[in-house]
Amino acid sequence: MSVLERQAVRRHPGVLLMLQLLWTKRQVTMQWAVARFWGAILLTLVIPKQYVSTSKLMPPEVHSANKLALPELTGGLGSDGGRFIGSE
């Protein structure tokens, strides 16, 4: 054991004892962890759903669809873009 490890054990003797206890009881600790894991899985399957979401599709607006679809005929975005390029 190095000097730093000995100093750490002197400062916190409870930590070393706790680690030794966990190591000696590692099988019981693993059994508890597995039991809690399966308990959590079971709990998530048993609890009823609380939130329900719905969605509705809306038809596009007539005015905005015409300007984007046929800009040459309506004088929408196409004519504005042509003005910036220099060809109209």
PyRosetta script that sets phi, psi and omega in degrees:
from pyrosetta import init, pose_from_sequence

init()
pose = pose_from_sequence("MSVLERQAVRRHPGVLLMLQLLWTKRQVTMQWAVARFWGAILLTLVIPKQYVSTSKLMPPEVHSANKLALPELTGGLGSDGGRFIGSE")
pose.set_psi(1, 134.0)
pose.set_omega(1, -177.9)
pose.set_phi(2, -78.9)
pose.set_psi(2, 171.3)
pose.set_omega(2, -178.9)
pose.set_phi(3, -64.7)
pose.set_psi(3, -41.0)
pose.set_omega(3, 180.0)
pose.set_phi(4, -64.7)
pose.set_psi(4, -38.5)
pose.set_omega(4, 178.3)
pose.set_phi(5, -65.8)
pose.set_psi(5, -41.0)
pose.set_omega(5, 178.4)
pose.set_phi(6, -63.8)
pose.set_psi(6, -39.9)
pose.set_omega(6, 178.1)
pose.set_phi(7, -65.4)
pose.set_psi(7, -39.0)
pose.set_omega(7, 178.7)
pose.set_phi(8, -65.4)
pose.set_psi(8, -38.2)
pose.set_omega(8, 178.6)
pose.set_phi(9, -67.6)
pose.set_psi(9, -38.5)
pose.set_omega(9, 178.2)
pose.set_phi(10, -66.3)
pose.set_psi(10, -37.4)
pose.set_omega(10, -179.0)
pose.set_phi(11, -73.2)
pose.set_psi(11, -39.7)
pose.set_omega(11, -175.4)
pose.set_phi(12, -130.2)
pose.set_psi(12, 73.5)
pose.set_omega(12, -177.7)
pose.set_phi(13, -67.9)
pose.set_psi(13, -26.1)
pose.set_omega(13, -179.4)
pose.set_phi(14, -66.9)
pose.set_psi(14, -30.5)
pose.set_omega(14, -179.3)
pose.set_phi(15, -66.4)
pose.set_psi(15, -44.5)
pose.set_omega(15, 179.4)
pose.set_phi(16, -64.3)
pose.set_psi(16, -41.5)
pose.set_omega(16, 177.9)
pose.set_phi(17, -64.3)
pose.set_psi(17, -38.4)
pose.set_omega(17, 178.9)
pose.set_phi(18, -65.7)
pose.set_psi(18, -41.8)
pose.set_omega(18, 178.3)
pose.set_phi(19, -65.9)
pose.set_psi(19, -38.7)
pose.set_omega(19, 176.9)
pose.set_phi(20, -65.0)
pose.set_psi(20, -40.2)
pose.set_omega(20, 178.3)
pose.set_phi(21, -64.7)
pose.set_psi(21, -43.9)
pose.set_omega(21, 177.7)
pose.set_phi(22, -62.5)
pose.set_psi(22, -37.6)
pose.set_omega(22, -179.4)
pose.set_phi(23, -69.2)
pose.set_psi(23, -39.8)
pose.set_omega(23, -179.8)
pose.set_phi(24, -72.4)
pose.set_psi(24, -30.2)
pose.set_omega(24, -179.8)
pose.set_phi(25, -104.1)
pose.set_psi(25, 29.2)
pose.set_omega(25, -174.6)
pose.set_phi(26, -64.7)
pose.set_psi(26, -31.5)
pose.set_omega(26, 179.6)
pose.set_phi(27, -68.3)
pose.set_psi(27, -43.2)
pose.set_omega(27, 177.9)
pose.set_phi(28, -66.7)
pose.set_psi(28, -38.9)
pose.set_omega(28, 178.8)
pose.set_phi(29, -63.5)
pose.set_psi(29, -40.8)
pose.set_omega(29, 178.9)
pose.set_phi(30, -67.6)
pose.set_psi(30, -38.3)
pose.set_omega(30, 178.0)
pose.set_phi(31, -63.4)
pose.set_psi(31, -41.6)
pose.set_omega(31, 177.3)
pose.set_phi(32, -64.1)
pose.set_psi(32, -40.3)
pose.set_omega(32, -179.4)
pose.set_phi(33, -65.0)
pose.set_psi(33, -42.8)
pose.set_omega(33, 179.5)
pose.set_phi(34, -67.0)
pose.set_psi(34, -40.4)
pose.set_omega(34, 178.9)
pose.set_phi(35, -63.6)
pose.set_psi(35, -41.6)
pose.set_omega(35, 178.4)
pose.set_phi(36, -67.8)
pose.set_psi(36, -36.2)
pose.set_omega(36, 177.4)
pose.set_phi(37, -60.8)
pose.set_psi(37, -51.0)
pose.set_omega(37, -179.4)
pose.set_phi(38, -67.7)
pose.set_psi(38, -31.9)
pose.set_omega(38, 175.1)
pose.set_phi(39, -64.4)
pose.set_psi(39, -40.7)
pose.set_omega(39, 178.2)
pose.set_phi(40, -66.5)
pose.set_psi(40, -40.1)
pose.set_omega(40, 177.0)
pose.set_phi(41, -62.1)
pose.set_psi(41, -46.9)
pose.set_omega(41, 179.6)
pose.set_phi(42, -61.6)
pose.set_psi(42, -41.4)
pose.set_omega(42, 179.7)
pose.set_phi(43, -63.1)
pose.set_psi(43, -40.2)
pose.set_omega(43, 179.6)
pose.set_phi(44, -68.5)
pose.set_psi(44, -27.8)
pose.set_omega(44, 178.1)
pose.set_phi(45, -80.5)
pose.set_psi(45, -25.5)
pose.set_omega(45, -175.8)
pose.set_phi(46, -87.0)
pose.set_psi(46, -35.2)
pose.set_omega(46, -177.2)
pose.set_phi(47, -64.9)
pose.set_psi(47, 130.6)
pose.set_omega(47, -179.6)
pose.set_phi(48, -71.3)
pose.set_psi(48, 154.5)
pose.set_omega(48, 178.1)
pose.set_phi(49, -70.3)
pose.set_psi(49, 139.1)
pose.set_omega(49, -176.6)
pose.set_phi(50, -106.0)
pose.set_psi(50, -26.6)
pose.set_omega(50, -175.0)
pose.set_phi(51, -117.5)
pose.set_psi(51, 137.3)
pose.set_omega(51, 176.8)
pose.set_phi(52, -128.5)
pose.set_psi(52, 130.2)
pose.set_omega(52, 179.4)
pose.set_phi(53, -111.4)
pose.set_psi(53, 146.8)
pose.set_omega(53, 176.9)
pose.set_phi(54, -130.7)
pose.set_psi(54, 156.1)
pose.set_omega(54, 177.3)
pose.set_phi(55, -138.3)
pose.set_psi(55, 148.7)
pose.set_omega(55, 178.4)
pose.set_phi(56, -127.4)
pose.set_psi(56, 136.6)
pose.set_omega(56, 175.6)
pose.set_phi(57, -89.7)
pose.set_psi(57, 128.2)
pose.set_omega(57, -178.8)
pose.set_phi(58, -104.8)
pose.set_psi(58, 141.6)
pose.set_omega(58, 175.8)
pose.set_phi(59, -70.3)
pose.set_psi(59, 151.1)
pose.set_omega(59, -179.8)
pose.set_phi(60, -69.4)
pose.set_psi(60, 154.0)
pose.set_omega(60, 177.5)
pose.set_phi(61, -69.7)
pose.set_psi(61, 145.5)
pose.set_omega(61, -175.4)
pose.set_phi(62, -68.0)
pose.set_psi(62, -42.1)
pose.set_omega(62, -174.6)
pose.set_phi(63, -68.7)
pose.set_psi(63, -47.5)
pose.set_omega(63, -177.5)
pose.set_phi(64, -71.0)
pose.set_psi(64, -32.4)
pose.set_omega(64, 179.8)
pose.set_phi(65, -67.8)
pose.set_psi(65, -39.4)
pose.set_omega(65, -179.5)
pose.set_phi(66, -66.1)
pose.set_psi(66, -40.7)
pose.set_omega(66, -178.1)
pose.set_phi(67, -67.8)
pose.set_psi(67, -36.5)
pose.set_omega(67, -179.3)
pose.set_phi(68, -80.6)
pose.set_psi(68, -35.2)
pose.set_omega(68, -175.4)
pose.set_phi(69, -77.5)
pose.set_psi(69, -44.6)
pose.set_omega(69, -176.1)
pose.set_phi(70, -126.8)
pose.set_psi(70, 72.6)
pose.set_omega(70, -176.2)
pose.set_phi(71, -68.9)
pose.set_psi(71, -24.9)
pose.set_omega(71, -178.8)
pose.set_phi(72, -68.6)
pose.set_psi(72, -37.9)
pose.set_omega(72, -176.0)
pose.set_phi(73, -80.2)
pose.set_psi(73, -32.3)
pose.set_omega(73, -174.7)
pose.set_phi(74, -97.7)
pose.set_psi(74, -11.6)
pose.set_omega(74, -178.7)
pose.set_phi(75, 76.2)
pose.set_psi(75, 30.5)
pose.set_omega(75, -176.1)
pose.set_phi(76, -87.5)
pose.set_psi(76, -121.7)
pose.set_omega(76, -174.2)
pose.set_phi(77, -69.7)
pose.set_psi(77, -30.6)
pose.set_omega(77, -177.5)
pose.set_phi(78, -63.3)
pose.set_psi(78, -44.3)
pose.set_omega(78, -178.7)
pose.set_phi(79, -71.4)
pose.set_psi(79, -32.7)
pose.set_omega(79, 177.3)
pose.set_phi(80, -66.8)
pose.set_psi(80, -42.4)
pose.set_omega(80, 179.8)
pose.set_phi(81, -65.6)
pose.set_psi(81, -38.4)
pose.set_omega(81, 179.2)
pose.set_phi(82, -64.9)
pose.set_psi(82, -34.2)
pose.set_omega(82, 179.7)
pose.set_phi(83, -64.1)
pose.set_psi(83, -37.4)
pose.set_omega(83, -178.3)
pose.set_phi(84, -73.6)
pose.set_psi(84, -32.5)
pose.set_omega(84, 179.9)
pose.set_phi(85, -77.2)
pose.set_psi(85, -32.3)
pose.set_omega(85, 180.0)
pose.set_phi(86, 108.8)
pose.set_psi(86, 4.2)
pose.set_omega(86, 178.5)
pose.set_phi(87, -118.6)
pose.set_psi(87, 115.2)
pose.set_omega(87, 178.6)
pose.set_phi(88, -139.2)
pose.dump_pdb("model.pdb")
